Amino acid sequence: MRRLIGWTLAVGFLFVTVNGLFVAPAPAVLGKDSVSPNKIGDSSLPSAAGEGGVTKETLLDTDAAWNGKAYTVYPAGRPELTVLRITIPAHGDLPWHTHPMPNAAYVVSGEITVEDKSGMKKHFSAGQVIPETVNTLHHGFTGDSPVVLIVFYAGTKGMPLSQKEQ
């Protein structure tokens, strides 16, 4: 039986439900402190905290990106959630790019530094969440080890997740 770390955000994973089904990023979310998805219903999760060993911890609650720029609005249209597992090799350097929608990246392992065109930089390591910028050119680079990210995008159907600098 496949077991998921139920709302145990202390371990560092967020689970999304779609039509009552759990969506979990990759096998890395499996663990000994997990809760069977059959034990927690779609609407019972928030009220289940503290019951039966279920715990929850807020990893991110913000209205602004890592560089302090406030989020304004979600894109117009029918929402579409996308969750990606991204691995960037050691000494990797992502191209300068923007995101047209709010998104957040959970750092599973490794470390990454993000920088915007103004030169503002912020370093993130395993267990931290990066509240990404929207419509602001930025890039990320890694150090001596690779970084693994789980990125949650809140866009609309057909919207690109990122756009390279022109």
C-alpha positions as a printed NumPy array, in Angstrom:
array([[  0.   ,   0.   ,   0.   ],
       [  1.37 ,   3.397,  -0.958],
       [  1.322,   5.775,   1.983],
       [  1.559,   9.551,   1.818],
       [  2.822,  11.984,   4.407],
       [ -0.637,  13.297,   5.198],
       [ -0.742,  17.048,   6.102],
       [  2.557,  16.62 ,   7.99 ],
       [  4.065,  19.787,   6.655],
       [  6.744,  19.648,   9.34 ],
       [  8.443,  17.124,   7.082],
       [  8.156,  19.697,   4.332],
       [  5.572,  18.63 ,   1.806],
       [  2.279,  20.121,   0.802],
       [ -0.407,  17.891,  -0.633],
       [ -3.034,  19.083,  -3.038],
       [ -6.354,  17.32 ,  -3.525],
       [ -8.085,  17.238,  -6.869],
       [-11.58 ,  15.787,  -6.892],
       [-10.843,  14.184,  -3.541],
       [ -7.671,  12.454,  -4.759],
       [ -4.258,  13.195,  -3.297],
       [ -1.631,  14.525,  -5.662],
       [  1.894,  14.129,  -4.304],
       [  5.208,  15.091,  -5.875],
       [  7.354,  12.007,  -6.578],
       [  8.37 ,   9.096,  -4.318],
       [ 10.446,  11.402,  -2.124],
       [  7.286,  12.203,  -0.18 ],
       [  6.913,   8.678,   1.162],
       [  7.939,   8.175,   4.751],
       [  7.496,   6.347,   8.033],
       [  5.395,   9.149,   9.553],
       [  2.856,   8.937,   6.778],
       [ -0.893,   8.685,   6.926],
       [ -2.868,   6.588,   4.484],
       [ -4.837,   8.769,   2.061],
       [ -7.845,   6.613,   2.933],
       [ -7.761,   7.867,   6.529],
       [ -8.142,  11.557,   5.721],
       [-10.945,  12.842,   3.53 ],
       [-10.731,  15.855,   1.26 ],
       [-12.567,  18.244,   3.596],
       [-11.519,  16.769,   6.95 ],
       [ -7.813,  17.569,   6.737],
       [ -7.724,  21.001,   8.406],
       [-10.016,  19.869,  11.219],
       [ -8.047,  16.628,  11.678],
       [ -4.939,  18.444,  12.986],
       [ -4.097,  17.114,  16.412],
       [ -6.249,  14.021,  15.93 ],
       [ -4.697,  10.614,  15.299],
       [ -1.163,  11.976,  15.137],
       [ -1.848,  14.374,  12.257],
       [  0.173,  17.564,  12.517],
       [  0.49 ,  20.585,  10.3  ],
       [  2.94 ,  23.443,  10.083],
       [  2.63 ,  26.481,   7.862],
       [  5.712,  26.638,   5.657],
       [  4.767,  29.83 ,   3.839],
       [  2.108,  32.48 ,   4.327],
       [  2.961,  35.605,   2.389],
       [  1.51 ,  38.273,   0.144],
       [  4.896,  39.142,  -1.391],
       [  7.721,  37.469,  -3.302],
       [ 11.195,  36.774,  -1.856],
       [ 12.364,  40.21 ,  -3.035],
       [  9.557,  42.014,  -1.176],
       [  7.446,  42.826,  -4.238],
       [  3.757,  42.426,  -3.334],
       [  1.541,  39.972,  -5.195],
       [ -1.369,  41.732,  -6.879],
       [ -3.89 ,  39.423,  -8.581],
       [ -4.173,  35.9  ,  -9.904],
       [ -4.362,  35.481, -13.673],
       [ -7.855,  35.761, -15.165],
       [ -9.431,  32.568, -16.44 ],
       [-10.058,  29.033, -15.282],
       [ -7.416,  28.054, -12.712],
       [ -4.911,  25.329, -13.505],
       [ -2.464,  24.055, -10.893],
       [  0.849,  22.583, -11.986],
       [  3.368,  20.9  ,  -9.68 ],
       [  6.889,  20.188, -10.959],
       [  9.883,  18.431,  -9.456],
       [ 12.927,  20.33 , -10.743],
       [ 16.531,  19.216, -10.249],
       [ 19.288,  21.741, -10.969],
       [ 22.832,  20.332, -11.077],
       [ 25.728,  21.56 ,  -8.936],
       [ 27.132,  24.852, -10.225],
       [ 23.966,  25.255, -12.307],
       [ 22.786,  28.653, -13.464],
       [ 19.201,  29.097, -14.643],
       [ 18.613,  31.627, -17.417],
       [ 17.035,  34.969, -16.569],
       [ 13.272,  34.485, -16.719],
       [  9.884,  35.621, -15.434],
       [  6.753,  33.831, -14.207],
       [  3.346,  35.184, -15.244],
       [  1.606,  33.726, -12.182],
       [  2.154,  33.246,  -8.448],
       [  4.201,  30.18 ,  -7.583],
       [  6.254,  28.8  ,  -4.732],
       [  9.155,  26.352,  -4.639],
       [  9.862,  24.016,  -1.742],
       [ 13.588,  23.198,  -1.466],
       [ 13.729,  19.415,  -0.946],
       [ 17.516,  19.211,  -0.906],
       [ 20.529,  21.36 ,  -1.659],
       [ 20.814,  25.132,  -1.768],
       [ 19.976,  27.816,  -4.305],
       [ 20.486,  31.562,  -4.529],
       [ 17.957,  33.652,  -6.435],
       [ 18.707,  37.103,  -7.804],
       [ 16.685,  39.778,  -9.563],
       [ 17.953,  42.348, -12.084],
       [ 18.396,  44.982,  -9.368],
       [ 21.072,  42.752,  -7.826],
       [ 18.965,  41.726,  -4.827],
       [ 19.84 ,  38.151,  -3.833],
       [ 18.421,  35.663,  -1.377],
       [ 19.784,  32.236,  -0.429],
       [ 17.498,  29.26 ,   0.293],
       [ 18.351,  25.799,   1.606],
       [ 16.582,  22.475,   2.171],
       [ 13.336,  22.843,   4.102],
       [ 12.698,  26.445,   3.056],
       [ 10.068,  27.757,   0.639],
       [ 10.793,  30.314,  -2.082],
       [  7.861,  32.649,  -2.773],
       [  8.661,  33.339,  -6.425],
       [  8.415,  36.683,  -8.164],
       [  5.705,  37.459, -10.729],
       [  6.614,  39.321, -13.934],
       [ 10.055,  40.207, -12.549],
       [ 13.249,  39.05 , -14.26 ],
       [ 15.279,  36.783, -11.994],
       [ 17.478,  33.704, -12.083],
       [ 18.789,  31.105,  -9.703],
       [ 22.153,  29.425,  -9.265],
       [ 23.437,  26.531,  -7.196],
       [ 26.681,  25.907,  -5.361],
       [ 28.672,  22.711,  -4.875],
       [ 25.652,  20.402,  -4.766],
       [ 22.507,  19.987,  -6.856],
       [ 19.171,  21.353,  -5.66 ],
       [ 15.813,  19.597,  -5.864],
       [ 12.705,  21.797,  -5.865],
       [  8.992,  21.014,  -5.814],
       [  7.36 ,  24.   ,  -7.501],
       [  3.631,  24.792,  -7.251],
       [  2.258,  27.075, -10.001],
       [ -1.204,  28.715,  -9.83 ],
       [ -1.881,  29.648, -13.452],
       [ -4.535,  29.192, -16.099],
       [ -4.954,  26.734, -18.973],
       [ -2.331,  27.324, -21.666],
       [ -0.337,  29.851, -19.628],
       [  3.441,  29.278, -19.788],
       [  5.056,  28.541, -16.444],
       [  8.04 ,  30.757, -17.208],
       [  9.386,  32.93 , -19.993],
       [ 13.06 ,  33.475, -20.8  ],
       [ 14.462,  36.981, -21.006],
       [ 14.121,  38.434, -24.503]])
